[in-house]
Amino acid sequence: MKTKLLIACASAASLAAAAACTSQSPDPDIGTIPWVPVSAQLTAFENCDAALEGIQDAAIAAFSNWEFNDVARGGGTEDFAAESDAGATSAEAPAQAAGDDAFSETNNAVEGVDEPDIVKTDGTFVYSVVGNNLRVADTRSAEVVAERELDSESWDHKLFLDGSSLLLMYTQSHDEDEAEKGYYTEFRLDRLDPTTLDVLDTFTMEGSMVDARLVDGEVRLAVGSEPQIDAVWASMWEEDADDEDLANALRETEIEDWLPEFSVNGQDHQVDCAEVAHPERFSGSSVSVFALPAAGDWTEASPQTVMADGETVHGTPDSLYLAHFDYAWDESDPKGESEIYRFVFEDGKARMAGEAAVAGSLLNQYSMSEYDGHLRIATTENEQFWGWGGCPPNADCLWGGAPVEDEAAEPSKSTVTVFAVGEDALTETGSVTDLGVDEQIYAVRFIGHTGYVVTFRQTDPLYSIDLTDPENPVVTGELKITGYSGYLHPVGPDRLLGVGQEATEDGQTTGLQASLFDTSADEATVLDQYYREGADSSVLWDPHAFLYWQDESIAVLPVLDWEYQAHAVVLNIGDDTLTEAAQIDHSAAGGDPYSWEILRSLVIGDQLWTLSNAGLQANRLGGEYAPEAWIAW
């Protein structure tokens, strides 16, 4: 492969529409192509020549919609495409409880579908990857029994544990001096011996992981790849370059420049042109979906590739859903939609099995849920704020950004849309909209035939939505309280726990708040609340940091006070009460207080283990939660 260098282009490159695979005149047409709504209908390329021409057309259109010279020369900052009935699947997490030898698992969205995380346990050993160190700790002796230092140029380390296989996933950067390539990033999946941490199998692919799931011994992955073409980058940086120069540089590319390479145990491969599909609008980056057996002995992989920027993955036992947000920013008429692609897996191979599009953007994977043959999707159409990192005026911005005022723009609103899941299609059956007008979604949870949606600007409406009739979803309740919930978790029949922030009536947040809701009626009611002034919790943006242990009726939250006091708070969940049972910290480790931040909590037998950058600590489960063991890093 010829030398490559990462293209740096604004995420607004996804504004472009792709031209069809038709002949190109000598003078490239680089005029602006208008927005095309509901663009998720995928098409396959006829052959590699058509694929190259179609991708070039799309990339030229993408760059022509963006003042690339200003960004390349320091005028911009964004990066290029850096998200029980028979047969029913619910997003309700499994209850974790019972038995002296019981242990907790990752806080997964769907029962039977494991998600990658920084810590896993089999009930005896704790496998964790903190910083750039992979460690195995024996909870019986409270000792680290195996350790492996990872490359300093790697990041986003995650683990799966399946029987005798420990799977390590991460992204690795390579500099210009390695082999014949320029700088590039590579996704890597290593199957390790969990005892020695020796590498048994390896898969690599250009790009980085979007997300993964482990189902019945099969690892299902979505890996995003970006074009890395040094001649295009050079054209962008030339002082006198114009759109035509860039278009000509793009016309000089080859199909190998656009399709990701991958390697299975040292055998190199490239995505087949016949396995590439594209929506009507795309920019040149891609997501590849494929599966590998967790037990190893890898000899091949069969990626299915979509020319899209996938951001959000939701997995069920039968399906993997990939969501891609596509938007066109125009000061007078901004637009956006989320394209949803469904994949199923047959004999270890991924197959596209349906596609759809909905207006607006998804918050996270909890915005999707497959149940009783239907897919439910919650989105926010937030037209005022796309493209500029903004958020509603006078609101506490969940992801940061300066408030934006635009009285002429349409107010934001949220919608839940329902699709029938067919063998090879997603067919819209119904929707309910105008939720949280002038607000945005902060949390979603689907439990059986009911959906719960939190929107927020100054107060927190918790919407209850009856989804029993997929053709006619109905809002049955709208509970308004101050503050908001950023994460929702079922904690027993007709009980829902919300973790978020309390706020003033003007929407100014004041501290961590957990709320216990009664959901037995059409509209939820608040039973009790726990409040910690000036504090926050990583649960709001990382649900894997949350632990619910049914046997003890407890929830464990990592907490950071504004003075950077780091704790894990254990909450007792009664039928109608919420009380603090214990506060656990790692301050006894000494050293840097920043290393005491609690990253994860897990139960093993009669002990509560907490993980931080400083080490692992065991506390007796229940009672005074007395410390019993410490494993220092």
C-alpha positions in Angstrom: 0.0 0.0 0.0 1.3 3.5 -0.8 2.2 6.0 1.9 -0.8 7.4 3.7 -1.5 10.3 6.1 -4.7 10.9 8.0 -7.1 13.3 6.2 -8.2 16.0 8.7 -11.6 17.2 7.6 -14.5 18.7 9.6 -17.2 16.4 10.7 -19.4 18.6 8.5 -18.0 16.6 5.7 -20.9 14.3 6.2 -23.0 17.1 4.8 -22.3 15.8 1.3 -24.5 13.7 -0.9 -22.9 11.0 -2.9 -23.2 11.2 -6.7 -24.2 7.9 -8.3 -21.6 5.7 -10.0 -21.8 7.5 -13.4 -19.0 8.8 -15.7 -17.1 11.9 -14.7 -16.3 14.8 -17.0 -12.7 15.9 -17.2 -13.5 19.0 -15.3 -15.0 17.8 -12.0 -18.3 19.2 -10.9 -17.9 20.3 -7.4 -21.0 22.3 -6.9 -23.0 22.0 -3.7 -25.4 19.1 -3.7 -28.7 19.8 -1.8 -29.8 18.0 1.3 -31.6 14.7 0.7 -33.8 13.7 3.7 -34.3 10.1 4.9 -31.2 8.9 3.2 -30.7 5.5 4.8 -31.6 3.4 1.7 -28.3 1.6 1.0 -27.0 0.6 -2.4 -24.2 -1.8 -3.3 -21.5 -0.9 -5.8 -21.6 -2.9 -9.0 -17.8 -3.4 -9.1 -14.6 -1.9 -7.8 -14.4 0.7 -10.6 -17.9 1.9 -9.8 -17.0 1.9 -6.1 -13.9 4.1 -6.6 -15.8 6.5 -8.8 -18.7 6.7 -6.5 -16.5 7.3 -3.4 -14.5 9.9 -5.2 -17.7 11.7 -6.2 -18.9 11.6 -2.6 -15.7 12.9 -1.2 -15.5 15.8 -3.7 -19.1 16.8 -2.9 -18.3 16.6 0.9 -15.3 18.9 0.6 -17.0 21.3 -1.7 -19.6 21.9 1.0 -16.9 23.0 3.5 -14.3 25.8 3.4 -11.5 23.3 3.8 -8.7 25.8 3.3 -9.7 27.8 6.3 -9.8 24.7 8.5 -6.5 23.3 7.2 -4.8 26.6 7.8 -6.0 27.0 11.3 -9.5 28.5 10.8 -11.3 25.5 12.3 -11.0 22.9 15.0 -13.2 19.9 14.2 -11.9 16.5 13.2 -13.2 14.3 10.5 -15.6 11.6 11.7 -13.8 10.9 14.9 -21.3 7.0 17.9 -41.2 -12.2 28.2 -43.0 -12.9 25.1 -41.7 -15.5 22.7 -39.0 -13.9 20.6 -39.1 -10.7 22.7 -36.0 -8.8 23.8 -36.1 -6.1 26.4 -33.5 -3.4 27.2 -34.1 -4.2 30.9 -30.9 -5.2 32.5 -30.8 -8.6 34.3 -31.1 -8.7 38.0 -27.8 -9.6 39.7 -28.1 -11.4 43.0 -28.2 -14.5 45.1 -25.7 -17.0 46.5 -22.5 -16.9 48.5 -20.5 -17.5 45.3 -22.4 -15.0 43.1 -20.7 -12.2 41.4 -21.8 -9.2 39.4 -21.3 -8.6 35.7 -21.0 -5.5 33.6 -24.0 -3.2 33.7 -25.3 -4.2 30.3 -28.3 -2.7 28.6 -29.7 -6.1 27.4 -29.8 -9.4 29.2 -27.6 -12.0 27.5 -25.6 -9.4 25.6 -22.2 -8.5 27.2 -20.6 -5.2 26.6 -16.9 -4.4 26.7 -15.6 -2.7 29.8 -12.4 -2.0 31.7 -13.1 -4.7 34.3 -14.4 -8.3 34.2 -14.5 -11.1 36.8 -15.2 -14.8 36.9 -15.9 -14.7 40.7 -12.4 -15.5 41.6 -10.1 -13.3 39.5 -10.6 -9.7 38.6 -9.3 -8.7 35.2 -8.8 -4.9 34.8 -7.2 -2.6 32.4 -6.4 0.8 34.1 -4.2 3.3 32.4 -1.9 1.2 30.2 -1.7 -1.8 32.5 -3.6 -5.0 32.2 -3.7 -6.9 35.5 -5.2 -10.1 36.9 -5.9 -10.0 40.7 -6.7 -13.1 42.8 -9.4 -12.1 45.2 -8.6 -15.0 47.5 -5.0 -14.0 48.2 -5.5 -10.2 47.4 -2.5 -10.3 45.1 -1.8 -9.4 41.5 -0.9 -12.7 39.8 -0.3 -11.5 36.3 0.4 -8.1 34.7 1.1 -6.8 31.2 2.1 -3.3 30.4 0.5 -2.0 27.2 2.0 0.2 24.6 2.0 3.9 25.6 0.6 4.7 22.1 -2.5 2.7 22.6 -5.8 3.8 24.2 -9.5 2.9 24.7 -8.7 -0.5 26.2 -11.7 -2.7 26.9 -12.2 -6.4 27.9 -14.4 -9.3 27.3 -14.2 -12.5 29.4 -15.6 -15.8 27.9 -14.7 -19.0 29.5 -11.0 -19.6 29.0 -10.6 -16.6 26.7 -9.8 -13.0 27.8 -10.3 -10.6 24.9 -8.5 -7.3 24.9 -9.6 -4.5 22.5 -7.9 -1.2 21.9 -6.7 1.4 19.4 -3.0 1.6 18.5 -1.4 4.6 16.8 1.6 4.0 14.4 4.0 6.8 13.5 5.4 7.5 10.0 8.6 5.5 10.5 6.8 2.2 10.9 6.8 0.0 7.7 6.0 1.9 4.6 3.0 3.8 6.0 2.6 7.2 7.3 0.9 7.9 10.6 -2.3 5.8 11.0 -4.4 4.2 13.7 -5.3 0.6 14.0 -8.0 -1.3 15.9 -6.6 -4.4 17.6 -8.3 -7.4 19.2 -6.1 -9.9 21.1 -7.3 -13.2 22.6 -5.2 -13.8 25.7 -4.6 -16.7 28.0 -6.3 -15.3 31.2 -3.6 -17.0 33.4 -0.5 -15.8 31.7 -1.8 -13.0 29.5 0.0 -14.5 26.5 -1.4 -13.6 23.1 -3.2 -16.6 21.4 -4.9 -14.9 18.5 -4.8 -11.4 17.0 -7.1 -9.4 14.7 -6.2 -5.9 13.4 -8.0 -3.4 11.2 -7.3 0.1 10.1 -9.4 2.5 12.2 -10.8 2.3 15.7 -13.6 0.4 17.5 -17.0 2.0 17.5 -18.4 -0.7 19.9 -18.7 -4.5 20.4 -20.9 -7.1 21.9 -20.4 -10.7 23.1 -23.3 -13.1 22.5 -23.2 -16.8 23.0 -19.5 -17.1 22.5 -19.4 -14.8 19.5 -17.7 -11.4 19.5 -19.6 -8.9 17.3 -17.7 -5.8 16.3 -18.2 -2.5 14.6 -14.9 -0.8 13.5 -14.8 2.7 12.0 -12.1 3.5 9.4 -11.2 6.8 7.8 -9.5 7.5 4.5 -5.8 8.3 5.0 -4.4 9.8 1.8 -1.3 11.9 1.8 -1.8 13.6 -1.6 -5.1 14.9 -0.5 -3.7 16.3 2.7 -0.9 18.0 0.8 -3.5 19.6 -1.5 -5.4 21.0 1.4 -2.3 22.6 2.9 -1.1 24.2 -0.3 -1.5 28.0 0.0 -2.9 28.5 -3.5 -5.0 25.4 -3.6 -8.7 25.6 -4.5 -11.6 23.2 -4.8 -10.5 22.0 -8.2 -7.0 21.1 -7.0 -8.5 19.0 -4.2 -10.9 17.3 -6.5 -8.1 16.4 -8.8 -6.1 15.0 -5.9 -9.2 12.9 -4.9 -9.4 11.7 -8.6 -5.9 10.3 -8.2 -6.8 8.0 -5.4 -7.2 4.3 -5.8 -9.8 2.0 -4.3 -7.2 0.6 -1.8 -7.0 4.1 -0.3 -10.6 4.0 0.8 -11.2 0.4 1.8 -9.7 -0.7 5.2 -7.1 -3.4 5.4 -7.3 -6.1 8.1 -5.2 -8.9 9.3 -6.2 -12.2 10.9 -3.3 -13.8 12.8 -0.8 -12.2 10.5 -2.7 -12.9 7.2 -3.4 -9.6 5.4 -6.8 -8.9 3.8 -8.7 -6.0 2.4 -12.5 -5.4 2.5 -14.0 -6.7 -0.7 -15.7 -4.1 -3.0 -18.7 -6.4 -3.2 -19.1 -6.2 0.6 -19.5 -2.4 0.6 -22.8 -0.6 0.7 -23.5 3.2 0.8 -26.4 5.5 1.6 -27.3 8.3 -0.7 -25.2 10.7 1.3 -21.7 9.8 2.5 -18.2 11.2 2.8 -15.7 8.4 2.4 -15.3 7.1 6.0 -16.7 3.6 6.7 -17.9 1.2 9.4 -17.2 -2.5 9.1 -19.3 -5.0 11.0 -18.1 -8.6 11.5 -17.9 -11.5 14.1 -15.2 -13.7 15.5 -15.5 -16.7 17.8 -14.5 -15.9 21.4 -12.8 -19.3 21.7 -10.3 -18.2 19.1 -8.4 -20.2 16.4 -9.2 -17.3 14.0 -8.5 -18.0 10.3 -10.7 -15.5 8.5 -13.2 -12.6 8.9 -16.0 -11.4 6.7 -16.6 -7.7 7.2 -19.8 -6.0 5.9 -18.9 -2.4 5.3 -21.1 0.7 5.2 -19.8 4.0 3.9 -21.0 5.9 7.0 -19.8 7.4 10.3 -21.4 5.0 12.8 -21.5 6.5 16.3 -23.9 4.4 18.4 -24.3 0.6 18.7 -27.1 -1.3 20.3 -27.0 -5.1 20.6 -29.6 -7.8 21.2 -29.2 -11.6 21.1 -30.3 -11.5 17.4 -29.3 -8.1 16.1 -26.7 -5.4 16.1 -28.0 -1.9 15.4 -25.6 0.8 14.1 -26.8 4.4 14.2 -25.2 7.2 12.1 -26.1 10.9 12.6 -26.1 12.9 9.3 -26.7 16.6 9.4 -26.5 19.6 7.1 -25.8 22.9 8.8 -27.2 26.0 7.2 -27.7 29.2 9.2 -31.2 29.6 8.0 -32.3 25.9 7.6 -30.3 23.3 9.5 -31.4 19.7 9.2 -30.4 16.3 10.7 -31.4 12.7 10.8 -30.2 9.4 12.2 -29.7 6.5 9.9 -30.2 3.1 11.5 -28.7 -0.1 10.0 -29.6 -3.6 11.4 -27.2 -6.5 11.1 -27.8 -10.2 11.9 -25.2 -12.9 12.2 -25.5 -16.3 10.5 -22.7 -18.9 10.7 -20.3 -16.3 12.1 -21.0 -13.8 9.3 -22.7 -10.5 9.5 -25.6 -9.7 7.1 -27.4 -6.4 6.5 -31.0 -7.0 7.5 -32.8 -3.7 7.4 -32.3 0.0 7.4 -34.3 3.1 8.4 -34.0 6.8 9.2 -35.5 9.0 11.8 -35.4 12.8 12.3 -33.0 14.1 15.0 -30.1 12.5 16.9 -29.8 9.7 19.5 -28.4 10.3 23.0 -26.8 6.9 23.4 -27.5 3.2 23.0 -30.3 3.4 25.5 -32.2 5.4 22.9 -32.8 2.1 21.1 -34.6 -1.0 22.2 -35.9 -4.1 20.4 -38.8 -5.8 22.0 -41.6 -8.1 20.9 -40.6 -7.8 17.2 -40.3 -4.0 17.2 -37.5 -1.5 17.5 -38.2 1.7 19.5 -36.0 4.8 18.9 -35.9 8.0 20.9 -34.4 11.1 19.2 -34.2 14.9 19.7 -34.6 17.3 16.8 -32.5 20.1 18.2 -32.2 22.4 15.1 -31.0 25.5 16.9 -27.8 23.9 18.2 -26.3 21.5 15.7 -22.9 22.3 14.3 -21.8 24.9 16.8 -21.3 22.9 20.1 -24.3 24.8 21.5 -27.2 23.9 23.8 -30.5 25.5 24.8 -30.3 29.0 26.3 -30.2 29.3 30.1 -29.7 25.5 30.4 -27.0 23.4 32.0 -25.4 21.8 29.0 -24.9 18.1 29.4 -22.0 17.9 27.1 -20.8 21.5 27.5 -20.9 24.2 24.9 -22.1 27.8 24.9 -25.8 28.5 24.9 -27.1 29.7 21.5 -30.0 32.0 21.0 -31.9 31.9 17.7 -35.4 33.1 18.0 -36.1 32.3 14.3 -35.2 28.6 14.6 -37.8 25.9 15.3 -37.8 24.8 18.9 -36.3 21.4 19.7 -38.6 18.5 20.3 -38.2 14.8 21.0 -39.9 11.8 19.4 -40.2 8.0 20.0 -40.6 6.1 16.7 -41.5 2.4 16.4 -40.5 0.1 13.6 -41.6 -3.5 12.9 -38.5 -5.7 12.6 -38.9 -8.0 9.6 -36.5 -10.5 8.2 -34.8 -8.0 6.0 -36.6 -4.7 6.7 -37.4 -2.1 9.3 -40.9 -0.7 8.7 -42.2 2.3 10.6 -45.5 1.5 12.4 -46.1 4.6 14.6 -44.6 7.4 16.7 -45.3 9.9 19.4 -43.7 13.4 19.2 -43.5 16.8 20.7 -41.9 15.5 23.9 -40.0 18.2 25.8 -40.5 21.0 23.3 -37.6 23.4 23.5 -35.6 20.8 25.5 -33.4 17.8 24.8 -33.3 14.2 25.9 -31.0 13.5 28.9 -32.0 9.8 29.6 -34.0 7.0 28.0 -35.0 3.6 29.3 -37.4 1.1 27.6 -38.7 -1.6 29.9 -41.1 -4.1 28.3 -44.0 -2.3 26.7 -43.2 1.0 28.5 -40.7 3.7 27.6 -39.3 6.4 29.9 -37.8 9.5 28.5 -36.3 12.4 30.4 -36.0 15.8 28.8 -34.5 18.9 30.4 -33.9 22.6 30.1 -35.1 24.0 33.4 -37.2 21.2 34.9 -37.2 17.5 34.3 -40.3 16.0 32.7 -40.1 12.2 33.0 -42.4 11.0 30.3 -44.1 7.6 30.5 -45.0 6.1 27.1 -47.3 3.1 26.5 -45.9 1.2 23.6 -48.3 -1.8 23.8 -49.8 -0.8 20.4 -46.8 -0.2 18.1 -49.1 1.7 15.7 -50.2 4.1 18.4 -47.7 4.9 21.1 -49.3 7.1 23.8 -47.8 9.4 26.4 -49.5 8.4 29.7 -47.6 10.6 32.1 -45.4 13.7 32.4 -43.8 14.0 35.8 -42.1 17.4 36.3 -39.5 17.9 39.0 -36.5 20.2 39.3 -33.2 18.8 37.9 -32.9 15.8 35.6 -32.0 12.1 35.5 -29.0 11.3 33.2 -29.4 7.5 33.7 -32.4 5.3 34.5 -32.3 1.8 35.9 -35.1 -0.6 37.0 -34.7 -1.6 40.6 -37.6 -4.0 41.1 -41.2 -4.3 40.1 -42.7 -0.8 39.5 -39.5 0.9 40.7 -37.1 3.0 38.7 -34.0 4.7 39.9 -32.8 7.9 38.2 -29.3 9.2 38.7 -28.7 12.8 37.7 -28.4 16.4 38.9 -30.7 18.5 41.1 -31.2 22.0 39.7 -32.8 25.3 40.6 -36.1 26.3 38.9 -33.9 28.2 36.4 -32.1 25.1 35.4 -28.8 25.7 37.2 -27.5 22.4 38.5 -26.5 22.2 42.2 -25.4 18.6 42.9 -25.8 14.9 42.5 -29.4 13.6 42.9 -30.7 10.0 42.9 -34.5 9.6 42.6 -36.6 6.6 43.4 -39.8 6.5 41.2 -43.0 4.5 41.5 -44.0 3.5 38.0 -47.0 1.4 38.9 -49.5 4.0 37.6 -49.7 5.7 34.2 -47.6 8.6 35.5 -44.5 8.0 37.6 -44.3 9.5 41.1 -41.3 10.3 43.3 -41.0 8.2 46.4 -37.7 9.5 47.8 -34.5 11.3 46.8 -30.8 11.3 47.7 -28.9 14.5 47.3 -25.3 15.4 47.6 -24.5 19.1 47.1 -21.8 20.0 44.7 -21.2 16.5 43.6 -21.4 14.6 40.3 -21.1 10.9 39.1 -19.6 9.3 36.1 -22.8 7.2 35.9 -24.4 10.1 34.0 -22.1 9.6 31.0 -20.9 6.0 31.6 -23.5 3.5 32.7 -20.9 0.8 33.2 -19.9 2.7 36.3 -23.3 1.9 37.9 -23.9 -1.2 40.0 -27.2 -2.6 41.1 -27.1 -5.7 43.3 -30.6 -7.0 43.9 -29.8 -9.4 46.7 -28.9 -6.6 49.0 -31.2 -4.0 47.3 -28.3 -1.6 46.8 -27.0 0.7 44.1 -23.3 1.8 44.1 -22.4 5.1 42.5 -18.9 6.6 42.0 -19.1 10.2 43.3 -16.9 13.2 42.9 -17.4 16.3 45.0 -16.4 19.7 43.5 -13.4 19.7 45.9 -12.4 16.4 44.2 -13.3 14.2 47.1 -13.7 10.8 45.4 -16.0 8.1 46.9 -18.3 5.2 46.1 -21.7 5.8 47.7 -23.7 2.8 48.5 -27.5 3.4 48.5 -30.0 1.2 50.2 -33.1 0.9 48.1 -36.3 0.3 50.1 -39.8 -0.1 48.8 -40.3 3.6 49.1 -37.0 4.9 50.6 -33.5 5.8 49.4 -30.8 6.1 52.0 -27.0 6.1 52.2 -25.6 2.9 53.6 -21.9 3.6 53.2 -19.3 5.7 51.7 -16.1 4.0 50.4 -12.9 5.6 49.4 -9.3 4.7 48.5 -7.6 7.5 50.4 -5.7 4.9 52.5 -3.6 4.3 49.3 -1.9 7.6 49.8 -0.2 9.4 47.0 -2.1 11.4 44.3 -5.7 12.0 45.3 -6.7 11.9 41.6 -5.8 8.2 41.6 -8.5 7.6 44.3 -11.4 8.2 41.9 -13.6 5.1 41.9 -14.0 3.7 38.3 -16.0 0.6 38.9 -17.7 -1.5 41.6 -18.4 -5.2 41.6 -19.7 -7.8 44.0 -17.9 -11.1 44.5 -19.5 -13.4 47.1 -20.0 -11.4 50.3 -17.6 -8.6 49.3 -18.0 -5.3 47.5 -14.9 -4.6 45.4 -14.1 -1.1 44.1 -11.6 -0.3 41.4 -9.5 2.9 41.1 -6.3 4.0 39.5 -4.7 3.3 42.8 -5.8 -0.3 43.2 -8.6 -2.7 44.2 -10.3 -2.6 47.6 -12.7 -5.2 49.2 -15.3 -4.2 51.8 -17.6 -6.5 53.6 -21.0 -6.4 51.9 -23.7 -5.0 54.2 -23.6 -3.7 57.7 -20.8 -1.2 58.2 -19.1 -2.1 54.9 -15.8 -2.6 56.7 -12.6 -2.8 54.6 -11.2 -6.3 54.3 -8.5 -6.3 51.6 -6.4 -3.9 49.5 -4.5 -4.7 46.3 -2.2 -1.8 45.4 -1.1 -1.1 41.8 
